[in-house]
Amino acid sequence: MFDLVAFIPRAVGQGIPLLYGSTGETITQKAGNLNLGIPGVMYVGAISGVIGSFFYENSVPAGQSLNGFLAIAIPLICSLLGSLIMGLIYCFLTVSLRANQNVAGLAMTTFGIGFGNFFGGSLIKLSGADIPSIALTRTSQFFSKSLPFASNLGWFGKIFLSYGFLAYFAIVIALVASRFLNKTRPGLHLRAVGESPTTADAAGINVTMYKYLATCIGCMIAGLGGLYYVMDYACGVWSNDAFGDRGWLAIALVIFTIWKPNVGIFSSILFGGLYILYLYLPTGMDHMEYKELYKMLPYIVTLVVLVITSMRNKRENQPPASLGLPYFREER
């Protein structure tokens, strides 16, 4: 029988990295930048946190407990810095040098995955592990720690209160991002830059500044998705190429949510549930070919939503008008 109480927490765990990635990409796209480098950014955010955590754990003797604040702060700061550097590189290429955004984004994805695999492999050699992975279990305990009374509340506690702090932080960020984009003056300026940078520039809005800030902040948010996956969902275990296609799912989720971060909260859980649905189907259907077909469901649903929104042709459900287009001030 289908165990809903066991399924929902797994779907949420799968969906939180997607929520981080889609929220960050939505903010980026609202400024007119189409960052297809989000998979690479999430990879760099994950490995940067792993590097910081690895060296901190190894600096503390085996019998001594870790400092809870440092165990969280060090990988968190490392992840944010790594993701920020990726955002700055992307902005330098696409905003300052006006390179093609699609090519730059794909190059960033290739670079990010290669960066993660290189340093991940180096850390595995340093640790001397017999298997090709790193286990940062001592640090992971601080990230995956849930509320102490969650286990006493039965199914309610398991479904709503059994997650680490980064899961709830992702929801808060999505809600804050939605309010920022729709209810604040800087948010409206940001949307104006994405819709018509020429008009925004004529109105006195610093187009370059908004593009840089939106892209860098978006990359930092997306990088936290990679950190969450390793430190919480994967229980602190890093292995090369284990992140899968979650970065691309996050980009697809942006289209599915019609560029609304608050809609992404439930949509990410839906995507996470569809991604692991094959694990909860009858054993007789659990073959490799069916597994891959079920993993296609989020992309199929995204295509259906894209077709429907295109047919309705409502402006509020469409991407920013200047999305993916470089801005040349001289052409005003």
C-alpha positions as CSV (number, residue, x, y, z in Angstrom):
1,M,0.0,0.0,0.0
2,F,1.1,3.6,-0.6
3,D,2.5,5.1,2.6
4,L,1.6,8.8,2.4
5,V,3.2,9.6,5.8
6,A,6.5,8.2,4.6
7,F,6.2,9.6,1.1
8,I,5.6,13.3,2.0
9,P,8.8,13.8,4.0
10,R,10.9,12.2,1.2
11,A,9.2,14.4,-1.3
12,V,9.9,17.5,0.8
13,G,13.5,16.5,1.1
14,Q,13.8,16.1,-2.6
15,G,11.9,19.4,-3.2
16,I,13.9,21.7,-1.0
17,P,17.0,21.9,-3.3
18,L,14.7,22.6,-6.2
19,L,13.0,25.3,-4.2
20,Y,16.3,27.0,-3.5
21,G,17.4,26.7,-7.1
22,S,14.1,27.9,-8.6
23,T,13.8,30.9,-6.1
24,G,17.3,32.0,-7.0
25,E,16.8,31.5,-10.7
26,T,13.4,33.4,-10.6
27,I,15.1,36.4,-9.0
28,T,17.8,36.2,-11.7
29,Q,15.4,36.0,-14.5
30,K,13.3,38.8,-13.2
31,A,16.3,41.0,-13.9
32,G,16.5,39.7,-17.5
33,N,19.3,37.3,-17.0
34,L,18.7,33.7,-18.2
35,N,21.2,31.8,-16.0
36,L,21.4,28.2,-17.3
37,G,24.4,27.8,-15.1
38,I,22.3,27.0,-12.0
39,P,23.2,23.3,-12.0
40,G,26.9,24.3,-11.8
41,V,26.2,27.0,-9.2
42,M,24.4,24.4,-7.0
43,Y,27.3,22.0,-7.5
44,V,29.8,24.7,-6.5
45,G,27.7,25.7,-3.5
46,A,27.6,22.1,-2.3
47,I,31.4,21.3,-2.7
48,S,32.4,24.7,-1.2
49,G,30.4,23.8,1.9
50,V,31.9,20.3,1.9
51,I,35.4,21.7,1.7
52,G,34.9,24.1,4.7
53,S,33.2,21.3,6.7
54,F,35.9,18.8,5.8
55,F,38.8,20.9,7.1
56,Y,36.9,22.0,10.2
57,E,36.1,18.4,11.1
58,N,39.6,17.3,10.6
59,S,40.9,20.1,12.7
60,V,38.9,18.9,15.7
61,P,40.2,15.7,17.5
62,A,38.0,12.6,17.1
63,G,37.0,12.4,20.7
64,Q,36.1,16.1,20.9
65,S,32.7,17.4,19.9
66,L,32.3,20.1,17.3
67,N,31.2,23.6,18.1
68,G,27.6,23.8,16.9
69,F,27.9,27.4,15.7
70,L,31.1,26.8,13.7
71,A,29.8,23.5,12.3
72,I,27.0,25.4,10.7
73,A,28.6,28.7,10.0
74,I,31.7,27.5,8.2
75,P,30.1,25.4,5.5
76,L,27.3,28.0,5.2
77,I,29.7,30.8,4.6
78,C,31.9,28.7,2.3
79,S,28.8,27.7,0.2
80,L,27.6,31.4,-0.1
81,L,31.1,32.6,-1.1
82,G,31.5,29.9,-3.7
83,S,28.1,30.6,-5.2
84,L,28.7,34.3,-5.1
85,I,31.9,33.9,-7.1
86,M,30.0,31.9,-9.7
87,G,27.4,34.7,-9.9
88,L,30.1,37.3,-10.3
89,I,31.7,35.4,-13.1
90,Y,28.4,35.0,-14.9
91,C,27.6,38.7,-14.6
92,F,31.1,39.7,-15.8
93,L,30.6,37.6,-18.9
94,T,27.0,38.5,-19.7
95,V,26.5,42.0,-18.3
96,S,29.9,43.6,-18.6
97,L,31.2,41.7,-21.6
98,R,27.7,41.1,-23.1
99,A,28.4,37.5,-23.9
100,N,25.6,35.2,-25.1
101,Q,23.7,34.2,-21.9
102,N,22.9,30.7,-23.1
103,V,26.5,29.9,-24.0
104,A,27.8,31.4,-20.8
105,G,25.2,29.6,-18.6
106,L,26.0,26.2,-20.2
107,A,29.7,26.9,-19.8
108,M,29.1,27.7,-16.1
109,T,27.3,24.4,-15.6
110,T,30.2,22.5,-17.2
111,F,32.7,24.4,-15.1
112,G,30.8,24.0,-11.9
113,I,30.4,20.2,-12.2
114,G,34.0,19.8,-13.2
115,F,35.1,22.0,-10.2
116,G,33.0,20.0,-7.8
117,N,34.2,16.6,-9.1
118,F,37.9,17.8,-9.1
119,F,37.9,19.0,-5.5
120,G,35.5,16.2,-4.4
121,G,37.9,13.6,-5.7
122,S,40.9,15.4,-4.1
123,L,39.1,15.4,-0.7
124,I,38.3,11.7,-1.1
125,K,42.0,11.0,-1.7
126,L,43.0,13.1,1.3
127,S,40.5,11.3,3.6
128,G,41.9,7.9,2.4
129,A,38.4,6.4,2.1
130,D,38.0,2.9,0.7
131,I,34.9,4.0,-1.2
132,P,34.7,7.0,-3.5
133,S,32.8,9.3,-1.1
134,I,33.3,11.6,2.0
135,A,31.1,11.2,5.1
136,L,30.8,14.4,7.1
137,T,28.4,12.9,9.6
138,R,29.4,15.0,12.6
139,T,28.6,18.3,10.7
140,S,25.5,16.8,9.1
141,Q,23.9,16.2,12.5
142,F,23.7,19.9,13.1
143,F,22.0,20.6,9.7
144,S,19.5,17.7,9.9
145,K,18.5,18.2,13.5
146,S,14.8,18.6,13.8
147,L,12.6,20.0,16.5
148,P,13.0,17.8,19.7
149,F,9.2,17.3,20.2
150,A,8.5,16.4,16.5
151,S,8.7,12.6,17.2
152,N,6.0,12.9,19.9
153,L,3.4,14.3,17.5
154,G,2.8,11.3,15.3
155,W,2.1,11.8,11.7
156,F,1.8,15.6,12.1
157,G,5.3,15.9,13.5
158,K,6.7,13.6,10.8
159,I,5.1,15.5,7.9
160,F,5.6,19.1,9.1
161,L,8.2,19.3,11.8
162,S,10.8,16.6,11.0
163,Y,13.2,18.7,8.9
164,G,16.4,20.6,9.4
165,F,16.5,24.4,9.6
166,L,17.6,24.9,6.0
167,A,14.2,23.4,4.8
168,Y,12.2,26.0,6.7
169,F,14.7,28.7,5.6
170,A,14.0,27.8,2.0
171,I,10.3,28.5,2.5
172,V,11.0,31.8,4.3
173,I,13.3,32.9,1.4
174,A,10.6,32.1,-1.2
175,L,8.0,34.1,0.7
176,V,10.3,37.0,1.2
177,A,11.4,37.0,-2.4
178,S,7.7,37.0,-3.6
179,R,6.9,40.0,-1.3
180,F,10.1,41.8,-2.4
181,L,9.3,41.4,-6.1
182,N,5.7,42.5,-5.8
183,K,5.4,44.8,-2.9
184,T,8.6,46.8,-2.7
185,R,10.0,49.7,-4.8
186,P,13.4,47.9,-5.4
187,G,11.5,44.8,-6.4
188,L,9.4,46.8,-8.9
189,H,12.6,48.4,-10.2
190,L,14.1,44.9,-10.7
191,R,11.1,43.8,-12.6
192,A,11.3,46.9,-14.8
193,V,14.9,46.1,-15.6
194,G,13.8,42.6,-16.7
195,E,10.9,43.9,-18.8
196,S,12.5,46.9,-20.5
197,P,16.0,47.9,-19.5
198,T,15.9,50.8,-21.9
199,T,12.9,52.3,-20.2
200,A,14.3,51.6,-16.7
201,D,17.6,53.2,-17.6
202,A,15.7,56.3,-18.9
203,A,13.9,56.5,-15.6
204,G,17.2,56.7,-13.7
205,I,17.4,53.0,-12.6
206,N,20.9,51.6,-12.5
207,V,20.4,48.6,-14.8
208,T,23.9,47.1,-14.4
209,M,23.7,47.3,-10.6
210,Y,20.3,45.5,-10.5
211,K,21.4,42.8,-12.9
212,Y,24.6,42.2,-10.8
213,L,22.7,42.1,-7.5
214,A,19.8,40.0,-8.7
215,T,22.1,37.4,-10.3
216,C,24.6,37.2,-7.4
217,I,21.9,37.0,-4.8
218,G,20.1,34.4,-6.9
219,C,23.2,32.3,-7.2
220,M,23.8,32.4,-3.5
221,I,20.3,31.2,-2.8
222,A,20.7,28.4,-5.4
223,G,24.0,27.4,-3.8
224,L,22.2,26.8,-0.5
225,G,20.2,24.1,-2.4
226,G,23.4,22.2,-3.1
227,L,24.5,22.6,0.5
228,Y,21.1,21.3,1.8
229,Y,21.2,18.3,-0.4
230,V,24.7,17.2,0.9
231,M,24.4,18.2,4.5
232,D,20.8,17.3,5.2
233,Y,19.2,15.1,2.6
234,A,22.4,13.0,1.9
235,C,23.4,13.0,5.6
236,G,26.7,14.7,4.9
237,V,27.9,12.2,2.3
238,W,29.5,13.6,-0.8
239,S,30.2,11.5,-3.9
240,N,31.0,12.8,-7.4
241,D,28.1,13.1,-9.8
242,A,25.6,12.2,-7.1
243,F,23.6,15.5,-7.5
244,G,21.9,14.3,-10.6
245,D,19.8,16.6,-12.7
246,R,18.3,18.5,-9.8
247,G,19.8,21.8,-11.1
248,W,17.9,21.4,-14.4
249,L,14.7,20.5,-12.5
250,A,15.1,23.8,-10.6
251,I,15.2,25.7,-13.9
252,A,12.1,23.8,-15.2
253,L,10.4,24.6,-11.9
254,V,10.8,28.4,-12.7
255,I,8.6,27.9,-15.8
256,F,6.2,25.7,-13.9
257,T,5.6,28.3,-11.2
258,I,5.2,31.0,-13.9
259,W,8.0,33.1,-12.3
260,K,6.3,33.3,-8.9
261,P,8.5,32.2,-5.9
262,N,5.6,31.6,-3.5
263,V,4.0,29.2,-5.9
264,G,7.3,27.3,-5.9
265,I,6.9,26.2,-2.3
266,F,4.2,23.6,-3.2
267,S,5.4,23.1,-6.7
268,S,8.9,22.0,-5.5
269,I,7.3,19.4,-3.2
270,L,5.2,18.2,-6.2
271,F,8.4,17.9,-8.3
272,G,10.2,16.2,-5.5
273,G,7.3,13.7,-5.2
274,L,7.2,13.0,-8.9
275,Y,11.0,12.5,-8.9
276,I,10.9,9.7,-6.3
277,L,7.4,8.3,-7.2
278,Y,8.9,5.1,-8.7
279,L,10.3,4.1,-5.3
280,Y,6.7,3.8,-3.9
281,L,5.2,1.9,-6.8
282,P,4.6,-1.9,-6.7
283,T,7.8,-3.9,-6.9
284,G,6.8,-5.5,-10.2
285,M,7.0,-2.1,-11.9
286,D,10.4,-1.2,-10.4
287,H,12.5,-1.8,-13.5
288,M,15.2,0.6,-14.8
289,E,13.2,1.6,-17.9
290,Y,10.1,2.5,-15.8
291,K,12.3,4.3,-13.3
292,E,13.7,6.6,-16.0
293,L,10.2,7.2,-17.4
294,Y,8.8,8.3,-14.1
295,K,11.8,10.7,-13.6
296,M,10.6,12.4,-16.8
297,L,7.3,13.3,-15.2
298,P,8.4,16.8,-13.9
299,Y,9.6,17.8,-17.3
300,I,6.5,16.6,-19.0
301,V,4.3,18.5,-16.5
302,T,6.5,21.6,-17.1
303,L,6.0,21.3,-20.9
304,V,2.2,21.1,-20.4
305,V,2.2,24.2,-18.2
306,L,4.3,26.0,-20.7
307,V,1.9,25.2,-23.6
308,I,-1.1,26.2,-21.5
309,T,0.3,29.5,-20.3
310,S,1.4,30.3,-23.9
311,M,-2.0,29.7,-25.3
312,R,-3.7,31.9,-22.6
313,N,-1.2,34.6,-23.4
314,K,-1.6,36.4,-20.1
315,R,1.2,38.9,-19.6
316,E,1.6,38.2,-15.9
317,N,2.2,34.5,-16.7
318,Q,4.9,35.2,-19.3
319,P,8.7,35.5,-18.8
320,P,10.3,39.0,-18.6
321,A,10.3,40.6,-22.0
322,S,14.1,41.1,-22.1
323,L,15.0,37.7,-20.7
324,G,18.2,36.4,-22.3
325,L,18.9,39.7,-24.2
326,P,22.0,41.7,-23.5
327,Y,21.5,45.4,-22.9
328,F,23.5,48.0,-24.9
329,R,23.0,51.4,-23.5
330,E,24.3,53.0,-26.7
331,E,21.3,51.7,-28.5
332,R,18.8,53.7,-26.4
